[in-house]
């Protein structure tokens, strides 16, 4: 499996090449999109990107966990977590990529 990581710079470079904006404008566009997504999630909204997937925020309740080393029970505080559910098209595309 490849160890390449897609970065903001990679996204900016792709926008630069595909759309034809300047590198600076492309970087600002990528930052703007990521800011909008982050802000919506911080407000507790769901972000659905067609043919890609859905990002949502879930509230997890308090529970009792266990320290794996000592076996001691430890309370886990309630918290909000980010979850991602890929679309069927994304799942299929990833599965095809694994067969190459």
N, C-alpha and C positions, 0 to 999 in steps of 0.2 A: 504494500500500500504506500502511496506517495506521501512524503512528509511535508509537502509544500503547503504553506499557509497563505490564504488570500487576505491581503491587507487593505487598508483604506487607500494607500498609495496605488495598489493594483487596480482598485475600482476607479480611482481618479484617472489613471492612465487609460483604462478601457473607455471611459466616457470621452476622454480627449481624442482617442483614435476613432471611435464610432460616431460621435456627434460632431466633432470638429470644433469644439470650444477650445479656448486657450487652456493651458495646463492649470493656471490659477483659477479660472472660471469652473473648470471641471472639478477641481478639488473643493471649491466652495459649494458646488451643487451636491456632491457626495456628502459633505458635512451637513448641509441643510436637510437632506433626506434623512440621514441618520439622527439628526436632532429632532425632527418631527416624529420619527418612530419612537425614540427614547422618551420624549415628552408625553406622548399618548400613553405609553406603557406606565410611566410614572403616575399618570392620572388614573390608572386602573382600567384604561380602555383596551379593547382587543384590536390588534393590527392584523388585517387579513390581506395578503398579497396573492392575487389570483395566480394560479399555476405554480406557486411556490410553497405557501403554507400560512399558518396562523400563529401569531404570537399572542399569548394571553398571560395575565397575572392571576395567580391563585393564592388564596389565603390558607395557610396550613395552621392547624390548631396545635395547641401545646400538647406534648406527649412525653412519655418517659423513654429515654434511650439507655443504652448500656455501653460503658467503656469496654472496648474489646480486650484490653490488656488486663484490667483488674476485675471485670465483671460487675463493677459498681454501677448502680442505677443513677442516671443523671437526668434532671429535667431539661427538656428542650423547649425553648420559648416559642410562642406563636410567631409566625413570620409570613411575609409575602414572597412568593417565588415566581420566577419567569418560566413559562413552559412554551414549547414550540411543537406544533403538530404539522408535519409536512403534508402537502397535498398528494393525491394519488399520482399525479404527473411527476412530481419530484421523487416520490418513492420509486416509480418505474425507471426514471432517468438514472438514479443512483444505482439501482439493481443492474441495469444494462452496463454501467460503467465498471461494475465489479467483474463482469464477464470478459472484459477486454484484456 
